[in-house]
């Protein structure tokens, strides 16, 4: 009986041990899983830290790149402004040089006119001397310029009261170069009024238009530049007048008409300084300077 009881107790102990062993194994599995989870969490933490560090480095690089781009943009803008300033200075110098060349042309024309008058006076004196030597009536020692009312005197009393042509023109040109535009305009108008058939009348008309252009009266300037082209087509101001007429039309917003005028100038006077200025203006307008060659109007 006791033996049977001992066997029962032994069987119960075995059962209890058998039941305890799976619980212990389960605990070990749980512990192992917890260890693995902790290891994964540590890896995730390290990866997050690495990502944060890399993101910081990337952000720093982006900021540096943005700073570099901003500096480059500032440098490019500064360079563009300098180039625009240089282009403006170059255009201003070109216009100044063109004005100086025009003044030199005027001076040469004036000298030519004076030389022609002196040559004519010498011819008259020579002819008078020959007449005297031949015993024919001619100039006498007391002879002088014809007086009012005498044969050969100017029949227009207003012309006889006007200053000499060269004096009036030189005064007008001096006042123009000094910026006294109102006085210069009046003097050039007087020159055209009294000496419309002289060689410098076309120059006077050009400077009247140029004064209006400088004062911002572009519509009147375009009309008066056109008078130079129509009334004095063979004058030395024809190319300059057509150039400035094109400029005036552009200032008035008449882009197509202005471009057409500049292209016509290049066709008529391809090797002139004015043609170079017209090409430069067309280039700044984004227009090619090619054009059909136009024959200048017949004088």
TIVO-730735 format. One line per 10 residues: number of its first residue (from 1); for each residue x, y, z of N, C-alpha, C. Coordinates in steps of 0.1 Angstrom, whole numbers, plus 5000, padded with zeros to 4 digits. Each point is the difference from the previous one (the first is absolute). Layout:
BEGIN
NUM> X Y Z X Y Z X Y Z; ...
// end
This chain:
BEGIN
1> 5008 4988 5000 4992 5012 5000 5009 5012 5000; 5010 5000 5009 5009 5011 5000 5007 5001 4987; 5004 4989 4993 5007 5000 4988 4991 5006 4989; 4988 4997 5000 4991 5005 4990 4999 5015 5002; 4999 5005 5012 5000 5014 5003 5012 5007 4995; 5012 4993 5003 5013 5006 4995 5000 5001 4985; 4995 4990 4993 5000 5001 4986 4991 5011 4995; 4989 5002 5007 4991 5011 4996 5006 5013 5002; 5007 5001 5012 5007 5013 5002 5011 5002 4989; 5007 4989 4997 5010 5001 4990 4995 5004 4986
11> 4988 4994 4997 4994 5004 4987 4995 5014 5000; 4995 5005 5011 4996 5014 5001 5012 5009 4998; 5011 4996 5006 5012 5009 4999 5005 5000 4986; 4999 4988 4993 5005 5000 4986 4991 5009 4992; 4987 4999 5002 4990 5008 4993 5003 5015 5002; 5003 5003 5013 5002 5014 5003 5013 5005 4993; 5010 4991 5000 5013 5004 4993 4997 5001 4985; 4992 4992 4995 4997 5000 4985 4993 5013 4997; 4991 5004 5009 4993 5012 4998 5008 5012 5001; 5010 5000 5009 5009 5011 5003 5009 5003 4989
21> 5005 4989 4993 5010 5002 4989 4995 5009 4989; 4988 4998 4994 4996 5009 4990 4999 5015 5004; 4996 5002 5012 4999 5014 5005 5013 5006 5000; 5011 4993 5004 5013 5005 5000 5005 5003 4986; 4997 4991 4991 5004 5002 4986 4993 5013 4994; 4987 5001 5004 4993 5012 4995 5006 5013 5005; 5004 4999 5013 5007 5012 5006 5013 5003 4992; 5007 4990 4997 5013 5002 4993 4997 5006 4986; 4989 4996 4993 4997 5005 4987 4996 5015 5001; 4992 5003 5011 4996 5014 5002 5012 5008 5002
31> 5009 4995 5009 5012 5008 5003 5008 5003 4987; 5002 4989 4992 5007 5001 4988 4994 5010 4990; 4986 4999 4999 4993 5010 4992 5002 5014 5005; 4999 5002 5013 5002 5013 5006 5014 5005 4997; 5010 4991 5001 5014 5004 4996 5001 5005 4986; 4994 4992 4991 5000 5004 4986 4993 5013 4997; 4989 5002 5007 4992 5012 4998 5009 5012 5005; 5007 4998 5011 5008 5010 5006 5012 5004 4990; 5005 4989 4994 5011 5002 4990 4995 5008 4988; 4988 4996 4995 4994 5007 4989 4997 5015 5004
41> 4995 5002 5012 4998 5014 5004 5013 5008 5001; 5011 4993 5004 5013 5007 5001 5004 5003 4985; 4998 4991 4991 5004 5002 4986 4992 5012 4994; 4987 5000 5003 4991 5010 4995 5005 5014 5005; 5003 5000 5013 5005 5012 5007 5013 5005 4993; 5009 4990 4998 5013 5004 4993 4997 5005 4986; 4991 4994 4993 4997 5004 4986 4994 5014 5000; 4991 5003 5010 4993 5013 5001 5011 5011 5003; 5009 4996 5009 5011 5010 5003 5008 5002 4987; 5003 4990 4993 5008 5001 4987 4993 5009 4990
51> 4987 4997 4999 4991 5008 4991 5000 5014 5003; 4998 5003 5014 5000 5014 5004 5013 5007 4997; 5011 4993 5002 5013 5006 4997 5002 5002 4985; 4995 4991 4992 5001 5002 4985 4991 5011 4996; 4988 5001 5006 4991 5010 4996 5006 5014 5004; 5006 5000 5011 5007 5013 5004 5011 5004 4990; 5008 4990 4996 5010 5003 4990 4994 5004 4987; 4989 4993 4995 4994 5004 4988 4994 5014 5001; 4994 5003 5011 4994 5013 5002 5011 5011 4999; 5011 4997 5006 5011 5010 5000 5005 5002 4986
61> 5001 4989 4992 5004 5001 4986 4991 5008 4992; 4987 4997 5003 4989 5008 4992 5001 5015 5003; 5002 5003 5013 5002 5014 5004 5012 5006 4993; 5011 4993 5000 5012 5005 4994 4998 5002 4985; 4993 4990 4994 4997 5002 4985 4991 5012 4998; 4990 5002 5008 4991 5011 4999 5008 5013 5001; 5009 5001 5010 5008 5012 5001 5009 5002 4988; 5006 4989 4995 5008 5001 4988 4992 5005 4988; 4988 4995 4998 4991 5004 4989 4996 5015 5002; 4997 5004 5012 4997 5014 5002 5011 5009 4997
71> 5012 4996 5004 5012 5008 4997 5003 5000 4985; 4998 4989 4993 5001 5000 4986 4990 5009 4993; 4988 4999 5005 4989 5009 4994 5004 5015 5002; 5005 5003 5012 5003 5014 5003 5012 5004 4991; 5010 4991 4998 5011 5003 4991 4996 5002 4986; 4990 4991 4995 4995 5002 4986 4993 5013 4999; 4991 5003 5009 4993 5013 4999 5009 5012 5000; 5010 4999 5009 5010 5011 5000 5007 5001 4987; 5004 4989 4994 5007 5000 4987 4991 5005 4989; 4987 4996 5001 4990 5006 4990 4999 5015 5001
81> 4999 5005 5012 4999 5014 5002 5012 5007 4995; 5012 4994 5003 5012 5007 4995 5000 5000 4984; 4996 4988 4994 5000 5000 4986 4990 5010 4994; 4989 5001 5006 4990 5010 4995 5005 5014 5002; 5007 5002 5011 5006 5013 5002 5010 5003 4990; 5009 4990 4997 5010 5002 4990 4994 5002 4986; 4989 4993 4997 4993 5001 4987 4995 5014 4999; 4994 5005 5011 4994 5014 5000 5011 5010 4998; 5011 4998 5007 5012 5009 4998 5005 5000 4986; 5001 4988 4994 5005 4999 4987 4990 5007 4990
91> 4987 4998 5002 4991 5006 4991 5000 5016 5001; 5002 5004 5013 5001 5015 5002 5013 5005 4994; 5011 4993 5001 5012 5004 4993 4999 5000 4985; 4993 4990 4995 4998 4999 4985 4992 5012 4996; 4990 5004 5007 4992 5011 4996 5008 5013 5001; 5008 5001 5011 5008 5012 5002 5011 5001 4989; 5006 4989 4996 5010 5000 4989 4993 5003 4987; 4988 4995 4998 4992 5003 4988 4997 5015 4999; 4997 5006 5012 4997 5015 5000 5013 5007 4997; 5011 4996 5006 5013 5007 4997 5003 4999 4985
101> 4998 4988 4994 5003 4998 4986 4991 5010 4992; 4987 5001 5004 4991 5008 4993 5005 5015 5001; 5005 5004 5012 5005 5013 5001 5012 5003 4991; 5009 4989 4999 5011 5001 4992 4996 5002 4985; 4990 4992 4996 4995 5001 4986 4995 5015 4998; 4993 5005 5010 4995 5014 4998 5011 5010 4999; 5011 4998 5008 5011 5009 4999 5007 4999 4986; 5001 4987 4995 5006 4998 4987 4991 5007 4989; 4987 4998 5002 4991 5006 4990 5001 5015 5000; 5002 5006 5012 5001 5014 5001 5013 5005 4994
111> 5011 4993 5003 5013 5003 4994 4999 5000 4984; 4993 4989 4995 4998 4999 4986 4993 5012 4994; 4989 5004 5007 4992 5011 4996 5009 5013 5000; 5008 5002 5011 5008 5012 5000 5011 5000 4989; 5006 4988 4998 5010 4999 4989 4994 5003 4986; 4987 4995 4998 4994 5003 4988 4997 5015 4998; 4997 5007 5011 4997 5014 4999 5013 5008 4997; 5011 4996 5008 5013 5006 4997 5005 4998 4986; 4998 4987 4995 5004 4997 4987 4992 5009 4990; 4987 5002 5002 4992 5008 4991 5005 5015 5001
121> 5003 5004 5012 5005 5014 5001 5013 5002 4992; 5009 4990 5002 5013 5001 4992 4997 5000 4985; 4991 4991 4996 4997 5000 4986 4995 5013 4995; 4991 5006 5008 4994 5013 4997 5011 5011 4999; 5009 5000 5010 5011 5009 5000 5009 4999 4988; 5003 4987 4997 5008 4997 4988 4993 5005 4987; 4987 4997 4999 4993 5005 4989 5000 5015 4999; 4998 5006 5012 5000 5015 5000 5013 5006 4996; 5011 4993 5004 5013 5005 4996 5002 4999 4985; 4996 4989 4995 5001 4998 4985 4992 5010 4993
131> 4988 5004 5005 4991 5010 4993 5007 5013 5001; 5006 5004 5011 5007 5012 5001 5012 5001 4991; 5007 4989 4999 5012 5000 4992 4996 5001 4985; 4988 4995 4997 4996 5001 4986 4993 5013 4997; 4999 5009 5009 4993 5013 4998 4985 4999 5000; 4994 4988 5005 4986 4999 5000 4995 5004 5014; 4987 5005 5000 4994 5003 5013 4999 4988 5009; 5004 5002 5012 5000 4989 5010 4999 5005 5014; 5006 4993 5009 5000 5004 5014 5010 5012 5001; 4996 5010 5008 5008 5011 5003 5005 4999 5014
141> 5009 5008 5004 5005 5000 5014 4989 5003 5010; 4990 5008 4996 4990 5004 5009 4989 4990 5000; 5001 4990 4991 4988 4990 4999 5000 4992 5012; 4988 4997 5004 4998 4992 5012 4987 4991 4999; 4995 4995 5010 4988 4992 5000 4989 5008 4995; 4991 4995 4992 4988 5008 4996 4992 5005 5011; 4995 5012 4999 4992 5005 5011 4986 4997 4997; 4991 5003 5011 4986 4997 4998 4995 5009 4989; 4992 4994 4991 4994 5008 4989 5009 5000 4988; 5013 4997 5001 5008 5000 4989 4999 4987 4992
151> 5004 4999 4987 4998 4988 4993 5009 4989 5006; 4994 4988 5001 5007 4989 5006 4998 4999 5015; 4994 5010 5006 4998 4999 5014 4988 4990 5003; 5000 4994 5012 4989 4991 5003 4987 5007 5000; 4991 4995 4993 4987 5007 4999 4991 4998 5012; 5004 4990 5009 4993 4998 5013 5006 5007 5011; 4994 5011 5005 5007 5008 5011 5002 4992 5013; 4991 4989 5002 5002 4992 5012 5013 4993 5000; 5004 4995 4988 5013 4993 4999 5012 5009 5002; 4999 5012 4995 5010 5010 5002 5002 5003 5015
161> 4989 4999 5008 5001 5003 5014 5005 4988 5009; 5000 4988 4994 5004 4988 5007 5015 4999 5002; 5005 4993 5010 5014 4998 5002 5006 4992 4988; 5012 5001 4997 5006 4992 4989 4998 4985 5003; 4999 4993 4989 4996 4985 5002 5010 4993 5009; 5013 5002 4998 5009 4992 5009 5000 5005 5014; 4997 5012 5003 4999 5005 5013 4988 4994 5007; 4988 5001 4993 4988 4995 5006 5001 4985 5002; 5006 4992 4991 5000 4986 5002 5010 4996 5011; 5011 5007 5001 5010 4997 5010 4994 5003 5014
171> 4993 5011 5001 4994 5003 5013 4990 4990 5004; 4992 4996 4990 4989 4989 5003 5007 4987 5004; 5011 4996 4994 5007 4988 5003 5006 5001 5014; 5006 5011 5003 5006 5002 5013 4990 4999 5011; 4989 5006 4998 4989 5000 5010 4994 4986 5002; 5000 4992 4988 4995 4987 5001 5009 4991 5008; 5013 5001 4998 5010 4992 5007 5001 5004 5015; 4996 5013 5003 5000 5004 5014 4987 4997 5007; 4990 4994 4993 4988 4996 5007 4989 5011 5000; 5003 5011 4993 4990 5011 5000 4991 4998 4988
181> 4991 4990 5002 4992 4995 4989 4989 5010 4995; 4995 5008 5009 4990 5010 4995 5006 5010 4991; 5011 5006 5004 5007 5010 4992 5006 4993 4987; 5005 4989 5001 5006 4993 4989 4988 4997 4989; 4989 4995 5005 4989 4997 4992 4995 5013 4992; 5000 5011 5007 4996 5013 4993 5010 5003 4989; 5013 4999 5003 5011 5003 4991 5000 4991 4988; 4997 4987 5002 5000 4991 4988 4987 5003 4992; 4989 5003 5006 4988 5004 4993 5003 5012 4991; 5007 5010 5006 5004 5012 4992 5009 4996 4988
191> 5009 4991 5003 5009 4996 4989 4992 4994 4988; 4991 4991 5004 4992 4994 4989 4991 5011 4993; 4995 5009 5008 4992 5011 4994 5007 5009 4990; 5013 5003 5004 5007 5010 4992 5009 4993 4990; 5005 4988 5003 5010 4993 4991 4996 4986 4997; 4988 4998 4995 4995 4987 4998 5006 4992 4989; 5007 5008 4991 5006 4994 4988 5015 4997 5002; 5006 5002 5012 5014 4998 5002 5002 4985 5003; 5013 4996 5000 5004 4986 5003 4997 4996 5014; 5000 5010 5010 4998 4996 5014 4986 5001 5004
201> 4990 5003 4991 4986 5000 5004 4995 4987 5005; 5005 4989 4993 4996 4987 5005 5005 4997 5014; 5012 5004 5003 5005 4998 5013 4992 5008 5011; 4996 5012 4996 4992 5008 5009 4986 4993 5003; 4994 4994 4989 4988 4993 5002 5002 4988 5009; 5011 4993 4998 5003 4988 5009 5001 5004 5014; 5007 5011 5003 5002 5004 5014 4987 5005 5006; 4991 5005 4992 4987 5004 5006 4993 4987 5004; 5000 4990 4992 4994 4987 5004 5007 4994 5012; 5013 5001 5000 5008 4994 5011 4997 5007 5014
211> 4997 5013 4999 4997 5007 5012 4986 4995 5006; 4991 4998 4991 4987 4995 5004 5001 4986 5005; 5009 4992 4994 5002 4986 5006 5006 5000 5014; 5010 5009 5002 5006 5001 5013 4990 5005 5011; 4991 5008 4995 4990 5005 5010 4988 4991 5002; 5000 4988 4993 4990 4990 5002 4988 5002 4991; 5001 5009 4991 4988 5002 4991 5002 4991 4987; 4998 4987 5002 5004 4991 4990 4992 5001 4987; 4987 5003 5002 4991 5001 4988 5005 5011 4991; 5002 5012 5005 5005 5011 4992 5014 4997 4995
221> 5008 4993 5008 5014 4997 4995 4999 4991 4988; 4991 4990 5000 4999 4990 4989 4996 5008 4987; 4991 5010 5002 4996 5007 4988 5011 5009 4994; 5008 5006 5009 5011 5009 4995 5012 4992 4995; 5002 4988 5006 5010 4991 4994 4996 4996 4986; 4987 4998 4998 4995 4996 4987 5002 5012 4990; 4999 5012 5005 5003 5012 4991 5014 5000 4995; 5009 4995 5008 5014 5000 4996 5001 4989 4988; 4993 4989 5002 5001 4990 4989 4993 5004 4988; 4989 5007 5001 4993 5004 4988 5005 5012 4993
231> 5005 5010 5008 5004 5013 4994 5015 5001 4997; 5008 4992 5008 5014 5000 4998 5006 4986 4999; 4995 4992 4991 5004 4985 4999 5015 4998 4998; 5006 5010 4993 5015 4999 4997 5008 5006 5011; 4995 5005 5010 5008 5007 5011 5007 4990 5008; 5010 5005 5008 5008 4990 5008 4993 4997 5013; 4988 5004 5002 4992 4997 5012 4989 4990 4997; 5000 4995 4988 4989 4991 4996 5000 4987 5008; 5012 4994 5001 5001 4987 5008 4997 5002 5014; 5005 5011 5006 4997 5003 5014 4986 5003 5002
241> 4993 5007 4991 4986 5003 5001 4992 4987 5000; 5003 4991 4991 4992 4987 4999 5002 4992 5013; 5012 5000 5005 5003 4992 5012 4991 5006 5012; 5001 5013 5002 4993 5006 5011 4985 5000 4997; 4995 5000 4988 4986 4998 4997 4996 4986 5005; 5008 4990 4997 4997 4986 5005 4999 5000 5015; 5010 5007 5007 4999 5000 5015 4988 5007 5005; 4996 5011 4993 4988 5007 5004 4987 4992 4999; 4999 4992 4989 4989 4992 4998 4999 4989 5011; 5012 4994 5004 5000 4990 5010 4996 5006 5014
251> 5004 5013 5002 4996 5006 5012 4985 5003 5001; 4994 5002 4988 4986 5002 4999 4992 4987 5001; 5007 4988 5001 4993 4987 5001 4997 4994 4986; 5005 5007 4990 4997 4995 4986 5012 4991 4996; 5000 4988 5006 5011 4990 4999 5002 4996 4985; 4990 4996 4993 5002 4995 4986 5005 5011 4991; 4995 5012 5002 5004 5012 4992 5015 5003 5003; 5003 5000 5013 5014 5003 5004 5010 4990 4994; 4996 4987 5001 5009 4989 4995 5001 5002 4985; 4990 5003 4993 5000 5001 4986 5009 5012 4996
261> 5000 5011 5008 5009 5011 4997 5014 4997 5002; 5003 4993 5011 5014 4996 5002 5006 4990 4990; 4991 4991 4996 5005 4990 4989 5002 5008 4987; 4991 5009 4997 5002 5008 4988 5013 5008 5000; 5003 5005 5012 5013 5008 5002 5012 4991 4997; 4999 4987 5005 5011 4991 4998 5002 4997 4985; 4988 4998 4993 5001 4998 4986 5006 5011 4992; 4997 5012 5004 5004 5012 4993 5015 5004 5003; 5003 4999 5012 5014 5004 5005 5007 4989 5008; 5003 4988 4994 5004 4988 5007 5013 5002 5008
271> 5009 5009 4995 5013 5001 5006 5001 5013 5009; 4989 5006 5002 5001 5013 5008 4999 4997 5015; 5004 5009 5008 5000 4999 5015 4985 4999 5004; 4991 5007 4993 4986 4999 5004 4995 4986 4997; 5005 4993 4990 4996 4986 4998 5004 4991 5011; 5012 5002 5005 5005 4992 5012 4991 5002 5012; 4996 5013 5002 4991 5003 5011 4986 4993 4998; 4996 5000 4988 4987 4994 4997 5000 4985 5002; 5011 4994 4996 5001 4985 5002 5000 4997 5015; 5007 5008 5008 5001 4998 5014 4986 5002 5007
281> 4992 5010 4995 4987 5002 5006 4991 4988 4996; 5001 4995 4987 4992 4989 4996 5003 4988 5008; 5013 4998 5003 5005 4988 5008 4994 5001 5014; 4999 5011 5006 4994 5002 5013 4985 4998 5000; 4994 5002 4988 4986 4997 4998 4997 4986 4997; 5010 4992 4998 4998 4986 4996 4997 4998 4986; 5004 5009 4991 4997 5000 4986 5012 4999 4992; 5000 4991 4990 5012 4999 4991 5000 5013 4991; 5012 5004 4996 5002 5012 4993 5000 4998 4985; 4997 4988 4995 5000 4998 4986 4988 5007 4994
291> 5002 5006 4988 4989 5007 4994 5003 5001 4985; 4990 5003 4992 5001 5003 4986 5006 5014 4998; 5010 5000 4991 5007 5013 4998 4990 5009 4993; 4998 5012 5005 4992 5011 4994 5008 5010 4994; 4997 5004 4988 5007 5011 4993 4996 5013 5007; 5010 5009 5002 4996 5013 5006 4992 5008 4990; 4991 5009 5006 4991 5008 4991 5008 5009 4991; 4996 5002 4988 5007 5009 4991 5000 5014 5006; 5011 5007 4999 5000 5014 5005 4992 5010 4992
// end
